[in-house]
Amino acid sequence: MKRAWIEYQAARHRAPTASMSNKIMQIWREHYCSIVF
């Protein structure tokens, strides 16, 4: 869980545009849900 959050933060910092950031957020949220549930 913590590692996923760190990976998400790193990916978000690497994202050049807002749309890319939203896409990463969506992917990460799905990944996060799969971890939690």
PDB file with SEQRES, HELIX, SHEET and CRYST1 records, atoms N, CA, C and O in Angstrom:
SEQRES   1 A   37  MET LYS ARG ALA TRP ILE GLU TYR GLN ALA ALA ARG HIS          
SEQRES   2 A   37  ARG ALA PRO THR ALA SER MET SER ASN LYS ILE MET GLN          
SEQRES   3 A   37  ILE TRP ARG GLU HIS TYR CYS SER ILE VAL PHE                  
HELIX    1 AA1 LYS A    2  ARG A   14  1                                  13    
HELIX    2 AA2 ALA A   18  VAL A   36  1                                  19    
CRYST1    1.000    1.000    1.000  90.00  90.00  90.00 P 1           1          
ATOM      1  N   MET A   1       0.844  -1.198   0.000  1.00  0.00           N  
ATOM      2  CA  MET A   1       0.000   0.000   0.000  1.00  0.00           C  
ATOM      3  C   MET A   1       0.876   1.243   0.000  1.00  0.00           C  
ATOM      4  O   MET A   1       0.702   2.138  -0.827  1.00  0.00           O  
ATOM      5  N   LYS A   2       1.820   1.290   0.936  1.00  0.00           N  
ATOM      6  CA  LYS A   2       2.701   2.455   1.026  1.00  0.00           C  
ATOM      7  C   LYS A   2       3.563   2.587  -0.224  1.00  0.00           C  
ATOM      8  O   LYS A   2       3.795   3.690  -0.719  1.00  0.00           O  
ATOM      9  N   ARG A   3       4.038   1.433  -0.733  1.00  0.00           N  
ATOM     10  CA  ARG A   3       4.869   1.442  -1.932  1.00  0.00           C  
ATOM     11  C   ARG A   3       4.080   1.950  -3.134  1.00  0.00           C  
ATOM     12  O   ARG A   3       4.606   2.679  -3.975  1.00  0.00           O  
ATOM     13  N   ALA A   4       2.806   1.553  -3.201  1.00  0.00           N  
ATOM     14  CA  ALA A   4       1.946   2.014  -4.302  1.00  0.00           C  
ATOM     15  C   ALA A   4       1.777   3.524  -4.241  1.00  0.00           C  
ATOM     16  O   ALA A   4       1.780   4.193  -5.274  1.00  0.00           O  
ATOM     17  N   TRP A   5       1.631   4.063  -3.041  1.00  0.00           N  
ATOM     18  CA  TRP A   5       1.475   5.509  -2.863  1.00  0.00           C  
ATOM     19  C   TRP A   5       2.742   6.237  -3.308  1.00  0.00           C  
ATOM     20  O   TRP A   5       2.668   7.272  -3.972  1.00  0.00           O  
ATOM     21  N   ILE A   6       3.897   5.697  -2.943  1.00  0.00           N  
ATOM     22  CA  ILE A   6       5.178   6.298  -3.343  1.00  0.00           C  
ATOM     23  C   ILE A   6       5.325   6.269  -4.864  1.00  0.00           C  
ATOM     24  O   ILE A   6       5.763   7.243  -5.476  1.00  0.00           O  
ATOM     25  N   GLU A   7       4.953   5.137  -5.461  1.00  0.00           N  
ATOM     26  CA  GLU A   7       5.018   5.027  -6.920  1.00  0.00           C  
ATOM     27  C   GLU A   7       4.080   6.026  -7.581  1.00  0.00           C  
ATOM     28  O   GLU A   7       4.410   6.626  -8.604  1.00  0.00           O  
ATOM     29  N   TYR A   8       2.899   6.197  -6.977  1.00  0.00           N  
ATOM     30  CA  TYR A   8       1.928   7.153  -7.502  1.00  0.00           C  
ATOM     31  C   TYR A   8       2.483   8.569  -7.435  1.00  0.00           C  
ATOM     32  O   TYR A   8       2.373   9.322  -8.402  1.00  0.00           O  
ATOM     33  N   GLN A   9       3.074   8.936  -6.311  1.00  0.00           N  
ATOM     34  CA  GLN A   9       3.644  10.272  -6.144  1.00  0.00           C  
ATOM     35  C   GLN A   9       4.754  10.521  -7.173  1.00  0.00           C  
ATOM     36  O   GLN A   9       4.826  11.592  -7.776  1.00  0.00           O  
ATOM     37  N   ALA A  10       5.613   9.519  -7.362  1.00  0.00           N  
ATOM     38  CA  ALA A  10       6.709   9.646  -8.327  1.00  0.00           C  
ATOM     39  C   ALA A  10       6.165   9.811  -9.743  1.00  0.00           C  
ATOM     40  O   ALA A  10       6.655  10.636 -10.515  1.00  0.00           O  
ATOM     41  N   ALA A  11       5.152   9.021 -10.074  1.00  0.00           N  
ATOM     42  CA  ALA A  11       4.545   9.103 -11.406  1.00  0.00           C  
ATOM     43  C   ALA A  11       3.871  10.458 -11.604  1.00  0.00           C  
ATOM     44  O   ALA A  11       3.917  11.028 -12.694  1.00  0.00           O  
ATOM     45  N   ARG A  12       3.250  10.963 -10.553  1.00  0.00           N  
ATOM     46  CA  ARG A  12       2.564  12.252 -10.647  1.00  0.00           C  
ATOM     47  C   ARG A  12       3.572  13.377 -10.886  1.00  0.00           C  
ATOM     48  O   ARG A  12       3.306  14.307 -11.647  1.00  0.00           O  
ATOM     49  N   HIS A  13       4.723  13.283 -10.234  1.00  0.00           N  
ATOM     50  CA  HIS A  13       5.759  14.306 -10.438  1.00  0.00           C  
ATOM     51  C   HIS A  13       6.334  14.237 -11.852  1.00  0.00           C  
ATOM     52  O   HIS A  13       6.752  15.251 -12.412  1.00  0.00           O  
ATOM     53  N   ARG A  14       6.352  13.031 -12.422  1.00  0.00           N  
ATOM     54  CA  ARG A  14       6.884  12.853 -13.773  1.00  0.00           C  
ATOM     55  C   ARG A  14       5.881  13.302 -14.840  1.00  0.00           C  
ATOM     56  O   ARG A  14       6.272  13.603 -15.967  1.00  0.00           O  
ATOM     57  N   ALA A  15       4.587  13.350 -14.490  1.00  0.00           N  
ATOM     58  CA  ALA A  15       3.561  13.701 -15.474  1.00  0.00           C  
ATOM     59  C   ALA A  15       3.723  15.145 -15.941  1.00  0.00           C  
ATOM     60  O   ALA A  15       3.723  16.062 -15.120  1.00  0.00           O  
ATOM     61  N   PRO A  16       3.862  15.360 -17.264  1.00  0.00           N  
ATOM     62  CA  PRO A  16       4.086  16.698 -17.798  1.00  0.00           C  
ATOM     63  C   PRO A  16       2.822  17.554 -17.875  1.00  0.00           C  
ATOM     64  O   PRO A  16       2.896  18.777 -17.759  1.00  0.00           O  
ATOM     65  N   THR A  17       1.657  16.918 -18.072  1.00  0.00           N  
ATOM     66  CA  THR A  17       0.431  17.689 -18.250  1.00  0.00           C  
ATOM     67  C   THR A  17      -0.648  17.246 -17.274  1.00  0.00           C  
ATOM     68  O   THR A  17      -0.551  16.176 -16.674  1.00  0.00           O  
ATOM     69  N   ALA A  18      -1.673  18.069 -17.118  1.00  0.00           N  
ATOM     70  CA  ALA A  18      -2.772  17.772 -16.207  1.00  0.00           C  
ATOM     71  C   ALA A  18      -3.543  16.534 -16.656  1.00  0.00           C  
ATOM     72  O   ALA A  18      -3.955  15.716 -15.834  1.00  0.00           O  
ATOM     73  N   SER A  19      -3.732  16.407 -17.964  1.00  0.00           N  
ATOM     74  CA  SER A  19      -4.471  15.251 -18.491  1.00  0.00           C  
ATOM     75  C   SER A  19      -3.706  13.955 -18.208  1.00  0.00           C  
ATOM     76  O   SER A  19      -4.302  12.930 -17.876  1.00  0.00           O  
ATOM     77  N   MET A  20      -2.392  14.015 -18.342  1.00  0.00           N  
ATOM     78  CA  MET A  20      -1.562  12.857 -18.043  1.00  0.00           C  
ATOM     79  C   MET A  20      -1.652  12.527 -16.557  1.00  0.00           C  
ATOM     80  O   MET A  20      -1.701  11.358 -16.174  1.00  0.00           O  
ATOM     81  N   SER A  21      -1.674  13.558 -15.728  1.00  0.00           N  
ATOM     82  CA  SER A  21      -1.778  13.369 -14.291  1.00  0.00           C  
ATOM     83  C   SER A  21      -3.114  12.713 -13.928  1.00  0.00           C  
ATOM     84  O   SER A  21      -3.175  11.841 -13.061  1.00  0.00           O  
ATOM     85  N   ASN A  22      -4.173  13.143 -14.600  1.00  0.00           N  
ATOM     86  CA  ASN A  22      -5.497  12.562 -14.362  1.00  0.00           C  
ATOM     87  C   ASN A  22      -5.514  11.091 -14.763  1.00  0.00           C  
ATOM     88  O   ASN A  22      -6.110  10.255 -14.084  1.00  0.00           O  
ATOM     89  N   LYS A  23      -4.856  10.793 -15.866  1.00  0.00           N  
ATOM     90  CA  LYS A  23      -4.796   9.405 -16.349  1.00  0.00           C  
ATOM     91  C   LYS A  23      -4.061   8.533 -15.335  1.00  0.00           C  
ATOM     92  O   LYS A  23      -4.495   7.423 -15.028  1.00  0.00           O  
ATOM     93  N   ILE A  24      -2.958   9.041 -14.823  1.00  0.00           N  
ATOM     94  CA  ILE A  24      -2.192   8.302 -13.815  1.00  0.00           C  
ATOM     95  C   ILE A  24      -3.025   8.132 -12.549  1.00  0.00           C  
ATOM     96  O   ILE A  24      -3.009   7.071 -11.924  1.00  0.00           O  
ATOM     97  N   MET A  25      -3.750   9.180 -12.176  1.00  0.00           N  
ATOM     98  CA  MET A  25      -4.607   9.132 -10.994  1.00  0.00           C  
ATOM     99  C   MET A  25      -5.651   8.028 -11.142  1.00  0.00           C  
ATOM    100  O   MET A  25      -5.913   7.282 -10.199  1.00  0.00           O  
ATOM    101  N   GLN A  26      -6.241   7.931 -12.325  1.00  0.00           N  
ATOM    102  CA  GLN A  26      -7.258   6.908 -12.598  1.00  0.00           C  
ATOM    103  C   GLN A  26      -6.658   5.502 -12.506  1.00  0.00           C  
ATOM    104  O   GLN A  26      -7.235   4.611 -11.881  1.00  0.00           O  
ATOM    105  N   ILE A  27      -5.499   5.318 -13.133  1.00  0.00           N  
ATOM    106  CA  ILE A  27      -4.822   4.021 -13.102  1.00  0.00           C  
ATOM    107  C   ILE A  27      -4.442   3.662 -11.667  1.00  0.00           C  
ATOM    108  O   ILE A  27      -4.636   2.527 -11.232  1.00  0.00           O  
ATOM    109  N   TRP A  28      -3.903   4.633 -10.941  1.00  0.00           N  
ATOM    110  CA  TRP A  28      -3.486   4.379  -9.568  1.00  0.00           C  
ATOM    111  C   TRP A  28      -4.685   4.054  -8.687  1.00  0.00           C  
ATOM    112  O   TRP A  28      -4.603   3.183  -7.822  1.00  0.00           O  
ATOM    113  N   ARG A  29      -5.796   4.750  -8.902  1.00  0.00           N  
ATOM    114  CA  ARG A  29      -6.994   4.502  -8.095  1.00  0.00           C  
ATOM    115  C   ARG A  29      -7.491   3.069  -8.294  1.00  0.00           C  
ATOM    116  O   ARG A  29      -7.889   2.401  -7.339  1.00  0.00           O  
ATOM    117  N   GLU A  30      -7.463   2.604  -9.553  1.00  0.00           N  
ATOM    118  CA  GLU A  30      -7.865   1.224  -9.846  1.00  0.00           C  
ATOM    119  C   GLU A  30      -6.906   0.241  -9.175  1.00  0.00           C  
ATOM    120  O   GLU A  30      -7.326  -0.778  -8.628  1.00  0.00           O  
ATOM    121  N   HIS A  31      -5.628   0.558  -9.224  1.00  0.00           N  
ATOM    122  CA  HIS A  31      -4.603  -0.280  -8.608  1.00  0.00           C  
ATOM    123  C   HIS A  31      -4.789  -0.303  -7.095  1.00  0.00           C  
ATOM    124  O   HIS A  31      -4.666  -1.351  -6.461  1.00  0.00           O  
ATOM    125  N   TYR A  32      -5.084   0.858  -6.525  1.00  0.00           N  
ATOM    126  CA  TYR A  32      -5.291   0.995  -5.091  1.00  0.00           C  
ATOM    127  C   TYR A  32      -6.506   0.182  -4.639  1.00  0.00           C  
ATOM    128  O   TYR A  32      -6.466  -0.499  -3.614  1.00  0.00           O  
ATOM    129  N   CYS A  33      -7.578   0.265  -5.416  1.00  0.00           N  
ATOM    130  CA  CYS A  33      -8.795  -0.484  -5.090  1.00  0.00           C  
ATOM    131  C   CYS A  33      -8.529  -1.987  -5.127  1.00  0.00           C  
ATOM    132  O   CYS A  33      -9.059  -2.732  -4.303  1.00  0.00           O  
ATOM    133  N   SER A  34      -7.719  -2.428  -6.069  1.00  0.00           N  
ATOM    134  CA  SER A  34      -7.406  -3.857  -6.170  1.00  0.00           C  
ATOM    135  C   SER A  34      -6.584  -4.316  -4.960  1.00  0.00           C  
ATOM    136  O   SER A  34      -6.666  -5.477  -4.560  1.00  0.00           O  
ATOM    137  N   ILE A  35      -5.792  -3.408  -4.377  1.00  0.00           N  
ATOM    138  CA  ILE A  35      -5.011  -3.739  -3.183  1.00  0.00           C  
ATOM    139  C   ILE A  35      -5.930  -3.803  -1.961  1.00  0.00           C  
ATOM    140  O   ILE A  35      -5.870  -4.743  -1.169  1.00  0.00           O  
ATOM    141  N   VAL A  36      -6.771  -2.793  -1.827  1.00  0.00           N  
ATOM    142  CA  VAL A  36      -7.646  -2.695  -0.653  1.00  0.00           C  
ATOM    143  C   VAL A  36      -8.698  -3.800  -0.634  1.00  0.00           C  
ATOM    144  O   VAL A  36      -8.935  -4.428   0.398  1.00  0.00           O  
ATOM    145  N   PHE A  37      -9.327  -4.031  -1.793  1.00  0.00           N  
ATOM    146  CA  PHE A  37     -10.394  -5.029  -1.856  1.00  0.00           C  
ATOM    147  C   PHE A  37      -9.832  -6.351  -2.373  1.00  0.00           C  
ATOM    148  O   PHE A  37     -10.571  -7.327  -2.502  1.00  0.00           O  
TER     149      PHE A  37                                                      
END                                                                             
